[in-house]
Amino acid sequence: MSQAPGAQPSPPSVYHERQRLELCAVHALNNVLQQQLFSQEAADEICKRLAPDSRLNPHRSLLGTGNYDVNVIMAALQGLGLAAVWWDRRRPLSQLALPQVLGLILNLPSPVSLGLLSLPLRRRHWVALRQVDGVYYNLDSKLRAPEALGNEDGVRAFLAAALAQGLCEVLLVVTKEVEEKGCWLQTD
């Protein structure tokens, strides 16, 4: 089907889950994978596998509302045959081989608020970045819609700004093969 002259092509369909409870880790996983593969129940089951004899599970919120740690994210990805590789912030971002990376999951400090009142506290928040049809997107579940970051330069600029703020951790989501070969890193 052809478009009318001067018509803009329709934007790509980008999967984006919005924040619910403290489920940002679940949303980040689904957003980076571009489909709903994980639920709170699935994440809770991973927590139970990671600490089967623990009465108070160290991998999630005591309240049962989420707030999952990195171990849950890594186990979830491993269950799909994927891997999470920590990005060493001391490396220049120019060494990041983005074409080898399926997506990125960032752990950022996030302000705590009660309605319009901002509290002087910071919690941790998981955010997904992913390329869809040649465009990188910020798929933060706190955003109303995906935020286009542009090409590789745009995502590197976003990462540089996040890392410059400190207390930011970056996980590269890659295939097992890419992890084993280490080809997520450009060394030349």
N, C-alpha and C positions, 0 to 999 in steps of 0.2 A: 504494500500500500504506500503510495507516495504522499508526501506532504504538500500542502499548498505553498506557493512561492512566498518566501519571507517568514514562514512559520518556524518557530524555534523547535528543535527536537525535544522530546519529553525527557526530563531528567531520569537517570537510572533509578530503579527501585532499590532503596537502601533500607535494610532491616534495622530498626531502632526501638529498643525497649526503654520505657520510661521508668524512673525510680519509684520503687514501692518498698515500704518498710526499710530494712537495712540490707537489701538484696543486691547492692551494687556489684558484688562479685559475680552473682548469677547473671545479672544484666550485661556485665562486661564480657563474660564468656559467650553468651548468646549473640551479643552485638558483634564481637570479633569473628564469630563463626557464621554470622549472617543468617541465623535461623534459631528457632527456639528448640534447643537440645537439652537444656538444664532447667530445673525447677528448684524451689526451696526444698522440696522433699528429696530430690536427687542429691542436693548439696548436703542435707542433713545425713543422708545415708553414707556419703563419703566421710563426713565427720565421724560417724560411728565406726567405720572401717579403720580410720586413722587412729582412733583412741577407743578401742572396744571395751576396755575395762574402766574407763573414766566416768565417774558420776557427773562431774561438771566438765563438759567437753571443752578443751582448750582451743579448738579450731573455729568456734562460733560464739555468738553473744549468749550470755547466761539467760537472757530473756527469750531466746528462741526466735528472734526476729531477723536473724541473718548475721551480718558483720563477720563474714567468713574470712579466714586468713589465707595466705599465699599457698599453704599446703593443700587446701581444698582446690584452688585453681589449678595447681600443678597436677594433682591426682585426676581431676576432671579431664584435662588435656591428654594426660597419659592414657586414660581409658579410651580415647579416640585415636590413639596412635600418633599423637602430636607431642611436642615438648615445649617447655617454657625455659628460655635462656635468659639469665640476668644480664642486662647491659651494664658494663663497667663504665660508670660516669666519667672516669679519668680518660677514656678513649675519646678522640675526636669523632663527632657524629658523621664525618665524611667517610669513616671506616665502616659504617653500617651499610650492609648490602641489602637495601630495601627490596629489590626484586626477589630475594630469597626468603623474605619474611611474609608469612601469611597475614599477620597483624601484630599489633602491640597492645599490651595492657599496662597501664600506668597506675601507680599507687601514689596518690597526692594528698596533702593535708587539705582538709575541707572545713570551713567555718561551721559552727553549730548555731542554730537559731531556733527560737520559739516564736512562730508567726513572724512578725516584723521585727522582733527583738533579737539582735545578734549578740550571742554570748561570747565571752573571751576564751573560748575553748576551741580546740581543733581536733577533729577525728580524721581517720584515714578513709579515703574514697577510691574505688577502682573505676578506671576509665578505659574504654577501648578506642583504638585508632585502627582504621582499616581502609584499604584501597578498594574501590568499586568502580569498574569501568574507567580506569586510569586516573581517578580522582581520589585523593585521600580525604577521609572524613574523621572528625572528632565525634564519637558516638557516646559521649558522656550521657548517662541515663538521667542526669539532672537537667539536660537541655530539652527544650520543647521539640526540637527536630535536629537531625544531623547537621553538623557545621562543616562545610567544605573547607579543607585546608589547602587544596590545590595539588600540585605535583610533588615530587620528592623534595624539592627545595622548601615547599610550604610545610611539609610534615617535619623536616629537619629544623626549621625555624620554630615550630610549635614545641618540639622536643627540647631545643636549646633553651627556650624561655621557661619551660617547666623545670628543667634541671637547674637553671640559674636561680630559681626561687628556693632551692634546697629542699631536703626531705622528700624528694621525688625518686621513686624507684621505677625502672622500666623493665618489663618482661617482653622478650621477643617470642611470638608464637610461631613455631616452625615445625616442619615435618621431622620425623626421627632421622631421616637421611641427611637433611640439612644440619641437624644438631650434630650427628656423628662426624660429618665431614668438616664441620666448622665453617661452612661457606656462607654463613650469615655475616662474616667478617671479611672485609676487603683489606688485605695487608699490603697491597702495592701502592 
